[in-house]
């Protein structure tokens, strides 16, 4: 379990539950990966019962893109040398 905070255009993630969340998203790791890589649309995941959203749906719609990653990055397969970008630290 982790929580994310979005403020001033920045995304911060931490382990554990948030104290007073505006939004709670419940899913399994595979579904989260597919959502993040664009392999599954949120609407499809909701319809299939693989995603639950409790709270402000507009917040979810506006924040899911923050977790987007290219499909290769999500699977751990790197492309050609030099295609990886170093992680930025806050």
Beta strands, then each sheet from edge to edge (+ up, - down):
strand 1: 2-7
strand 2: 10-15
strand 3: 23-27
strand 4: 51-55
sheet 1: 1+ 2-
sheet 2: 3+ 4-
end
